[in-house]
Amino acid sequence: MAPLSDQALITLYLTTNDKQFFAQLYTRHRYRVYQVCLCFCEDPYEADDFTQEIFIRLTHKINRFSGTARFTTWLTRVTTNYCIDQLRDRQHQQALFQRYTNELERLNHGSAEAEETALQLMQRVLHQLSASERELLAIKYADNVTLKSIAHKHKLSLSAVKMRIKRARERARLLYRQLHAQAEHSL
């Protein structure tokens, strides 16, 4: 029996919701998606994470495949868009972190008093964060541990770790701004 075409597998998956048809698509195209991801992120572990996430999302998006182009063309476009979004998000996070670092440096370059004030602000911010928020931020930024390793250590999904770190950063940033404004207002 000849193997089913991509279009036939998609049609069977959509009509029967039988995961074996999607599994065949996954087996057939996983390496191609992985290679595209690897070209973007240049990290085999991250490329593997991206690949898994793309196929998870694909289970919900496959009904959008119209069949006007080859499935591989459509899948490559979906993969490329996902990778670009991830890299854009990473650049945005790095820019925010750089601004935060620049602000700290600006405060620290003033005088010994300004340096002490900045240190006190950071200590107050850290004190106001929950223990889990402090731990996640310390592991990620001070110890430079990968998200995948954090997820494994805490027995969480990768997306849960990303969301918790994002929320902790946002909370720290908000606390810092509030405390900084209070400090400047009291001067």
C-alpha positions as CSV (number, residue, x, y, z in Angstrom):
1,M,0.0,0.0,0.0
2,A,1.4,3.4,-1.0
3,P,1.9,6.0,1.7
4,L,-0.8,8.5,2.0
5,S,-0.2,12.1,0.8
6,D,0.0,15.0,3.2
7,Q,-3.4,16.2,2.0
8,A,-4.9,12.8,2.6
9,L,-3.4,12.6,6.1
10,I,-4.7,16.1,6.9
11,T,-8.2,15.3,5.6
12,L,-8.3,12.0,7.6
13,Y,-7.0,13.7,10.7
14,L,-9.6,16.5,10.5
15,T,-12.5,14.2,9.7
16,T,-11.7,11.4,12.2
17,N,-9.6,13.3,14.8
18,D,-7.5,10.2,14.9
19,K,-4.0,11.2,16.1
20,Q,-2.3,8.5,14.1
21,F,-2.7,10.5,11.0
22,F,-1.2,13.6,12.6
23,A,1.6,11.4,14.0
24,Q,2.4,10.4,10.4
25,L,2.6,14.1,9.4
26,Y,4.9,14.7,12.4
27,T,7.2,11.8,11.6
28,R,7.4,12.8,8.0
29,H,8.1,16.6,8.6
30,R,9.7,16.8,12.0
31,Y,13.2,16.9,10.7
32,R,12.4,19.6,8.2
33,V,10.8,21.8,10.8
34,Y,13.7,21.2,13.2
35,Q,16.2,22.3,10.5
36,V,14.4,25.5,9.8
37,C,14.3,26.2,13.6
38,L,17.9,25.4,14.0
39,C,18.8,27.9,11.2
40,F,17.0,30.7,13.2
41,C,18.1,29.9,16.8
42,E,21.4,28.0,16.2
43,D,20.8,26.0,19.5
44,P,19.8,22.4,19.0
45,Y,17.9,22.3,22.3
46,E,16.0,25.4,21.6
47,A,15.4,24.2,18.0
48,D,13.9,21.0,19.5
49,D,11.7,23.1,21.8
50,F,10.5,25.2,18.9
51,T,9.8,22.1,16.8
52,Q,7.7,20.6,19.6
53,E,5.8,23.9,20.1
54,I,5.1,24.3,16.4
55,F,3.6,20.8,16.1
56,I,1.5,21.4,19.2
57,R,0.2,24.6,17.7
58,L,-0.3,22.8,14.4
59,T,-2.8,20.5,15.9
60,H,-5.1,23.6,16.3
61,K,-4.1,25.4,13.1
62,I,-4.0,22.5,10.6
63,N,-7.7,23.2,9.6
64,R,-6.4,26.5,8.2
65,F,-4.4,24.7,5.6
66,S,-6.3,25.4,2.4
67,G,-4.5,23.1,0.0
68,T,-3.7,25.8,-2.5
69,A,0.0,25.3,-1.9
70,R,2.0,22.2,-1.0
71,F,1.8,21.3,2.7
72,T,5.5,21.6,3.0
73,T,5.4,25.2,1.7
74,W,2.7,26.1,4.2
75,L,4.4,24.3,7.1
76,T,7.7,26.1,6.3
77,R,5.9,29.4,6.4
78,V,4.2,28.5,9.8
79,T,7.6,27.5,11.1
80,T,9.4,30.6,9.9
81,N,6.7,32.9,11.3
82,Y,6.9,31.1,14.7
83,C,10.7,31.4,14.8
84,I,10.7,35.1,13.8
85,D,8.1,35.8,16.6
86,Q,10.3,34.0,19.1
87,L,13.4,35.9,18.1
88,R,11.5,39.2,18.1
89,D,10.2,38.4,21.6
90,R,13.7,37.6,22.8
91,Q,15.1,40.8,21.3
92,H,12.3,42.8,23.0
93,Q,13.2,41.1,26.4
94,Q,16.9,41.8,25.9
95,A,16.1,45.4,25.1
96,L,14.0,45.8,28.2
97,F,16.8,44.2,30.3
98,Q,19.4,46.5,28.7
99,R,17.3,49.5,29.6
100,Y,16.9,48.3,33.1
101,T,20.7,47.7,33.3
102,N,21.4,51.1,31.8
103,E,19.1,52.8,34.4
104,L,21.0,51.0,37.2
105,E,24.3,52.1,35.7
106,R,23.1,55.7,35.4
107,L,22.1,55.7,39.0
108,N,25.4,54.0,40.0
109,H,27.6,56.4,38.2
110,G,26.5,59.4,40.2
111,S,28.0,59.3,43.6
112,A,28.6,56.9,46.4
113,E,25.3,58.1,47.8
114,A,23.5,57.4,44.5
115,E,25.2,54.0,44.3
116,E,24.0,53.2,47.9
117,T,20.4,54.3,47.0
118,A,20.3,52.1,43.9
119,L,21.6,49.1,45.9
120,Q,18.9,49.8,48.6
121,L,16.2,50.0,45.9
122,M,17.3,46.7,44.4
123,Q,17.3,45.1,47.9
124,R,13.8,46.4,48.6
125,V,12.6,45.1,45.2
126,L,14.0,41.7,45.9
127,H,12.6,41.7,49.4
128,Q,9.1,42.5,48.1
129,L,9.2,39.7,45.5
130,S,7.9,36.3,46.6
131,A,10.5,33.6,47.3
132,S,9.6,31.7,44.2
133,E,9.9,34.9,42.0
134,R,13.4,35.7,43.6
135,E,14.5,32.1,43.0
136,L,13.4,32.0,39.4
137,L,15.0,35.3,38.5
138,A,18.2,34.3,40.3
139,I,18.4,31.0,38.6
140,K,17.7,32.5,35.1
141,Y,19.8,35.7,35.3
142,A,22.4,35.3,38.0
143,D,23.1,31.6,37.4
144,N,22.4,31.8,33.7
145,V,20.4,28.4,33.7
146,T,18.5,27.6,30.5
147,L,14.7,27.6,30.6
148,K,14.6,24.0,29.7
149,S,16.8,23.1,32.7
150,I,14.6,25.2,35.0
151,A,11.5,23.5,33.7
152,H,13.0,20.1,34.3
153,K,14.3,21.0,37.8
154,H,10.9,22.4,38.9
155,K,8.9,19.7,37.0
156,L,7.1,22.4,35.0
157,S,6.3,22.8,31.3
158,L,8.6,25.1,29.4
159,S,5.7,27.6,28.8
160,A,4.9,27.7,32.5
161,V,8.5,28.6,33.3
162,K,8.5,31.3,30.6
163,M,5.3,32.8,32.0
164,R,6.5,32.7,35.6
165,I,9.8,34.4,34.7
166,K,8.0,37.0,32.6
167,R,5.6,37.8,35.5
168,A,8.4,38.0,38.0
169,R,10.4,40.4,35.7
170,E,7.3,42.5,35.2
171,R,6.6,42.6,39.0
172,A,10.3,43.5,39.7
173,R,10.2,46.2,37.1
174,L,7.0,47.7,38.5
175,L,8.3,47.6,42.0
176,Y,11.5,49.2,41.0
177,R,9.7,52.0,39.2
178,Q,7.4,52.6,42.2
179,L,10.3,52.6,44.7
180,H,12.5,54.8,42.4
181,A,9.6,57.3,42.1
182,Q,9.1,57.3,45.8
183,A,12.8,57.8,46.4
184,E,13.0,60.7,44.0
185,H,9.8,62.3,45.4
186,S,11.2,62.2,48.9
187,L,14.4,64.1,47.8
